[in-house]
Amino acid sequence: MARWTPHADERLIKAAVELFAQRGYEETTVADIASRAGLTKRTFFRYFSDKREVLFSGAQELELVWVRGLREAPEDAGPVAAVEVGLEAIAEMFTERHPFARIRARIIAANPELQERELIKLEKLASAGAIALERRGVSADAAALAARTGVGIFHLAFGRWIAQDDPGALGRLLRESMGELRKLLTT
């Protein structure tokens, strides 16, 4: 095998998701994933610390997009408006990932260990958002509340998004969920 293989990480992700969907997460080994991708176990571990990280490899990119959206919100935007800008940035990121997101969600829903990992990643996303809001001058409590609310809205809308067939609907679903929150706060 070649020492360097182009797009090895993408091949490993594709192989892992296919195997997890076919055999189940627990029944799939790192060796199985590497073999399906035409790579070695050693190559696998250059990209991922373990097989569950294959499913969470986009978490860092998601966090970067979220934080960038919060930072780039208009200067006069309050915390909730900044959260909306961050959510819109996230929606754009996911448009092309609908098929993968649906399969990934089914795999995670079938495994408590992966569900726990998902919650940890969402908490990390909320913490990063809170820090970004604090850097905008928002108090720590308000920043934490706004960021966690934003992540909650994302999580809810994301679940609705993967349950339907419109890859471009995430932005609309995020806005609808934000609208529902506003209604709740005024009643």
C-alpha positions in Angstrom: 0.0 0.0 0.0 1.1 3.5 -0.6 2.6 5.5 2.3 0.2 8.4 1.7 -3.2 7.9 0.4 -5.3 10.8 -0.8 -8.6 11.3 1.0 -7.9 8.5 3.4 -10.0 10.1 6.1 -13.0 10.4 3.8 -12.6 6.8 2.7 -12.4 5.7 6.4 -15.5 7.6 7.3 -17.4 6.2 4.3 -16.3 2.7 5.1 -17.1 3.0 8.8 -20.6 4.4 8.2 -21.4 1.7 5.7 -20.2 -1.0 8.0 -22.0 0.5 11.1 -25.2 0.6 9.1 -24.8 -3.0 7.8 -23.4 -4.8 10.8 -24.0 -2.5 13.7 -21.5 -0.3 15.6 -20.5 -3.0 18.1 -19.9 -5.6 15.5 -17.6 -3.5 13.4 -13.9 -3.3 14.2 -11.2 -0.8 13.3 -9.6 -3.6 11.2 -12.9 -4.0 9.3 -13.1 -0.3 8.6 -9.5 0.0 7.4 -9.9 -3.1 5.2 -13.1 -1.8 3.6 -11.4 1.5 2.9 -8.3 -0.3 1.4 -6.1 1.0 4.2 -4.3 -0.3 7.2 -5.2 -0.1 10.9 -2.2 2.1 11.4 -3.6 4.6 8.8 -6.9 4.5 10.6 -5.2 5.6 13.9 -3.4 8.5 12.1 -6.8 10.0 11.6 -9.0 8.8 14.4 -8.3 7.8 18.0 -11.0 5.2 18.0 -14.0 4.0 15.9 -16.5 6.2 17.5 -14.6 9.3 16.5 -15.3 8.5 12.9 -18.9 9.5 13.6 -17.8 12.7 15.4 -15.1 13.9 13.1 -17.1 16.9 12.0 -17.5 18.2 15.5 -14.5 20.5 15.3 -15.7 22.0 12.0 -19.2 22.5 13.5 -17.7 24.3 16.5 -15.6 26.5 14.2 -18.6 27.4 12.0 -20.8 28.1 15.1 -18.2 30.3 16.8 -17.4 32.2 13.6 -21.1 32.9 13.1 -21.4 34.2 16.7 -18.3 36.4 16.2 -19.4 37.7 12.9 -22.9 38.7 14.0 -23.4 42.5 13.7 -21.7 44.4 16.5 -25.1 45.7 17.8 -26.7 42.2 17.8 -27.7 40.9 21.2 -26.9 37.4 22.4 -30.1 35.8 20.9 -29.6 37.6 17.6 -25.9 36.4 17.5 -27.1 32.9 18.2 -29.4 33.1 15.2 -26.5 34.2 13.0 -24.5 31.2 14.3 -27.4 28.8 13.6 -27.8 30.1 10.1 -24.1 29.5 9.5 -24.5 25.9 10.8 -27.5 25.4 8.5 -25.4 26.3 5.4 -22.7 23.8 6.5 -25.1 20.9 6.7 -27.1 21.3 3.4 -24.8 18.8 1.5 -24.6 16.4 4.4 -28.2 15.3 4.7 -27.8 11.6 3.6 -24.8 11.1 5.8 -26.5 12.9 8.8 -29.5 10.6 8.5 -27.4 7.4 8.6 -25.2 8.8 11.3 -28.2 9.7 13.5 -29.6 6.1 13.2 -26.3 4.6 14.2 -26.0 6.9 17.2 -29.6 6.3 18.3 -29.0 2.6 18.4 -26.0 2.8 20.7 -26.1 4.3 24.3 -22.3 4.9 24.3 -22.6 7.0 21.1 -25.6 8.9 22.5 -23.5 9.8 25.5 -20.7 11.0 23.2 -23.2 13.0 21.2 -24.3 14.8 24.4 -20.7 15.5 25.4 -20.0 17.0 21.9 -23.2 19.2 22.2 -22.1 20.4 25.6 -18.7 21.3 24.2 -20.4 23.2 21.4 -22.5 25.1 23.9 -19.4 25.9 26.0 -17.6 27.2 22.9 -20.7 29.4 22.1 -20.8 30.8 25.6 -17.1 31.8 25.4 -17.7 33.4 22.0 -20.7 35.4 23.4 -18.7 36.4 26.5 -16.0 37.8 24.2 -18.8 39.9 22.6 -19.3 41.5 26.1 -22.3 39.3 27.2 -22.3 38.4 30.9 -21.2 34.8 31.7 -24.7 33.7 32.8 -26.5 35.3 29.8 -23.9 33.9 27.4 -24.2 30.3 28.8 -28.0 30.5 28.7 -28.1 31.9 25.1 -25.5 29.4 23.9 -27.2 26.4 25.5 -30.5 27.5 24.2 -29.0 27.8 20.7 -27.6 24.3 20.9 -30.9 23.0 22.1 -32.7 24.6 19.2 -30.0 23.2 16.8 -30.5 19.7 18.3 -34.3 19.9 18.0 -34.3 21.2 14.5 -31.6 18.8 13.4 -33.8 15.9 14.6 -36.7 17.2 12.6 -34.4 17.8 9.6 -33.1 14.3 9.4 -36.6 12.9 9.7 -37.7 14.5 6.4 -36.4 14.5 2.8 -35.5 18.2 2.2 -31.7 18.6 2.5 -32.1 22.4 2.4 -34.7 22.6 5.1 -32.4 22.9 8.2 -32.3 26.7 8.1 -36.1 27.0 7.9 -36.4 24.4 10.7 -34.0 26.3 12.9 -35.9 29.6 12.3 -39.2 27.8 13.1 -37.8 26.4 16.4 -36.5 29.9 17.3 -40.0 31.2 16.6 -41.5 28.6 18.9 -39.2 29.6 21.6 -40.2 33.2 21.2 -43.9 32.2 21.5 -43.1 30.3 24.7 -41.4 33.3 26.2 -44.3 35.6 25.5 -47.0 33.4 27.0 
